Amino acid sequence: MTVKYLIPPAGFQPETASTAQLDQYGFPPRPTDSTSLVRWQKEMSGWKGAAPPTPFLTETHVQVVADTRNLQNWAGYAITAESNSLYWFTQAEGWYTEPTFGQSRCANPSEVTWAGLGGYPGYPGTGNYLAQNGTAWNTPGADNHQAWWEIVPHNYLTSIGYYGIPGGEMDVSTRNVAPNGMRFWFYNYQDTSMAFDVTMYGNYFPAAQSAEVIAERPTVNKVYTDLANFGTLNIDGSAAAEDGNRTEIPFDQFPQNLNTTTGLWRHGVHMVSDTTGRDLADPTSIVPDGAFNVTQNNCN
């Protein structure tokens, strides 16, 4: 795969840049609705420069497999489109407070927080494909709070030289860009962002029928890790774009029950242990801007 970093020139100001410049350098597009525009302007006005590109990306052999459904390793919200729907998803974005972690009765717990496209079980064309990016804690292949990306099944967790700030705001976005590529965006609200495109020559990523913002206990050597003690994870916003539309829609605006006309459906995802049956983590009700919390209850 070819990785292309998107580095704006010195003096670049995203809040005044043209639509073409924003797209060229990997910035989130300027929203058209007033509420999202205010959030975007606040975020962009704090940007001071681009983080330097990582000299190389290290691919590891760690597998991260990555209203209401129980799953064994995810907690958060997912948006889906039925197989007969006219819709699919081309971007998923999540804003969250980078977690801090407390002591745990489990010896070696892990956690990853991310936004992604595909991978939601039971949806044709998505279950075997997943593009995602976020931050990790106590996860093989990444330092604590280090940013990472992956495109399953083409590669597994790949860490980059960028970090979330514990207790600080983090913005991560996965976006499909033609042909057969992904654009990953990271911003920790500490003046510098990271954005790059990954082009998969000769490989195929199908139209995603799901978009997610998730807290996960990753899979290592095909076994779920124990879930780290993050207490309460604050998801300050979640949004997805449909069909190549550049305007994102907050998760809360998707129907909590299946809309048989559009095929769209929002799911609250609860993490339940596959070995003990314990409730590991639960999302709260979702509110405007797609905000919700995830509460950790048990480690295994």
Buried (B, 14 or more C-beta within 10 A) or exposed (E): BEBEBBBBEEEBEBBEBEEEBBBEBBBBBBBEEEEBEEBBBEBBEBBEEBBEBBEEBEBBEBBBBBBEBEBBBBBBBBBBBBEEBEBBBBBBBBBBBBBEBEEBEBEEBBBBBBBBBBBBEEBEBBBEBBBBBBBBBBBBBBEBBBBBBBBBEBBBBBBBBBBBBBEEBBBBBBBBBEEBBBBBBBBBBBEBBBBBBBBBEEEEBEBBBBBBBBBBBBBBEEEBBBBBBBEEBBBBBBBBBBEBBBBBBBBBBBBBEBBEEBBBBBBBBBBBBEEEEEBBBBBEEBEEBBBBBBBBBBBB
